[in-house]
């Protein structure tokens, strides 16, 4: 099979372009800007962990048998869980508002 070379002056036909009949049937649409849930949850985890660690480090010194390190880790992990939940709630609220 031989292919005919295309004329360099004439542009190649665009196979993905709609036909005039398809354009006549087209309707105007709305773009829905849905939030990215993973990013909201990730930011919530980071902010929650940061707030938890700062609460322990800047708060009053609580005497424990374990020391300050394990308490910091525990409160940081708890803060990250709460932050993930808060980020997910914010994403759901943003998603509901985008459908209006």
Backbone torsions as a table, in degrees:
resi	resn	phi	psi	omega
1	UNK	NA	129.8	179.4
2	UNK	-108.4	141.2	178.2
3	UNK	-102.3	140.6	178.5
4	UNK	-84.1	134.3	179.1
5	UNK	-68.3	142.8	-179.3
6	UNK	-81.6	148.0	177.6
7	UNK	-69.8	124.4	-178.3
8	UNK	-65.3	-20.8	179.2
9	UNK	-78.0	-26.0	-176.9
10	UNK	-99.7	127.3	179.8
11	UNK	-69.1	152.7	178.8
12	UNK	-68.3	145.4	178.6
13	UNK	-66.4	138.5	179.3
14	UNK	-87.9	108.3	-176.1
15	UNK	-72.1	-21.3	-178.0
16	UNK	-92.0	-2.9	-177.5
17	UNK	-75.2	141.9	178.5
18	UNK	-71.9	152.1	177.5
19	UNK	-81.1	163.6	177.9
20	UNK	-58.9	-34.1	178.0
21	UNK	-65.9	-39.2	178.0
22	UNK	-67.8	-37.0	177.7
23	UNK	-66.2	-33.9	179.1
24	UNK	-67.7	-31.5	-179.6
25	UNK	-84.9	-10.5	-174.6
26	UNK	-67.9	145.8	177.3
27	UNK	-117.3	156.4	177.5
28	UNK	-74.7	138.7	-177.3
29	UNK	-121.1	172.6	176.7
30	UNK	-116.2	138.6	176.1
31	UNK	-90.5	125.3	179.4
32	UNK	-98.8	123.4	-179.1
33	UNK	-97.7	91.7	-179.2
34	UNK	-84.6	141.8	178.9
35	UNK	-73.1	156.7	175.9
36	UNK	-92.8	107.1	-173.6
37	UNK	-60.5	-41.3	-177.4
38	UNK	-59.8	-41.4	-178.9
39	UNK	-67.1	-40.0	178.2
40	UNK	-61.7	-44.4	-179.2
41	UNK	-67.3	-40.8	179.6
42	UNK	-63.3	-43.0	177.7
43	UNK	-65.1	-38.3	176.6
44	UNK	-62.3	-41.0	178.1
45	UNK	-62.3	-47.4	-178.7
46	UNK	-63.9	-45.0	-179.6
47	UNK	-67.3	-39.9	178.8
48	UNK	-64.1	-42.7	178.0
49	UNK	-64.7	-41.5	179.7
50	UNK	-63.2	-44.6	179.2
51	UNK	-64.4	-41.4	179.4
52	UNK	-63.1	-44.7	180.0
53	UNK	-66.5	-41.4	179.0
54	UNK	-65.5	-34.6	177.4
55	UNK	-61.9	-40.6	-179.6
56	UNK	-72.8	-44.4	-175.3
57	UNK	-72.1	-34.0	-178.2
58	UNK	-97.5	-9.1	-178.9
59	UNK	-80.6	-178.1	179.5
60	UNK	-68.2	152.6	-179.1
61	UNK	-75.9	115.4	-179.6
62	UNK	-100.8	119.7	-179.0
63	UNK	-73.3	122.8	175.9
64	UNK	-134.5	161.7	177.5
65	UNK	-72.7	-27.0	-175.4
66	UNK	-79.8	-30.4	-175.2
67	UNK	103.0	179.6	-174.8
68	UNK	-79.7	-29.1	-176.5
69	UNK	-59.9	-57.1	179.9
70	UNK	-63.2	-32.8	177.6
71	UNK	-66.4	-39.8	178.3
72	UNK	-62.8	-43.7	179.4
73	UNK	-64.4	-45.5	-178.8
74	UNK	-62.8	-46.6	-179.4
75	UNK	-68.8	-35.0	176.5
76	UNK	-64.7	-42.6	176.9
77	UNK	-66.2	-40.1	177.1
78	UNK	-64.1	-41.7	177.3
79	UNK	-63.4	-36.4	179.0
80	UNK	-68.4	-36.3	176.3
81	UNK	-66.2	-44.1	178.4
82	UNK	-65.1	-39.5	178.7
83	UNK	-65.5	-37.7	177.2
84	UNK	-63.6	-42.7	178.3
85	UNK	-64.6	-42.9	178.9
86	UNK	-64.8	-39.8	177.6
87	UNK	-64.0	-39.0	178.0
88	UNK	-66.0	-39.8	178.8
89	UNK	-65.0	-41.9	178.6
90	UNK	-63.3	-39.4	178.8
91	UNK	-65.1	-40.7	178.7
92	UNK	-65.1	-42.1	178.8
93	UNK	-64.3	-41.9	178.5
94	UNK	-65.1	-36.4	178.9
95	UNK	-67.5	-40.3	178.0
96	UNK	-64.8	-37.6	-179.8
97	UNK	-71.3	-25.4	-178.2
98	UNK	-76.2	-15.1	-179.6
99	UNK	-87.9	-8.4	-178.8
100	UNK	-76.1	NA	NA
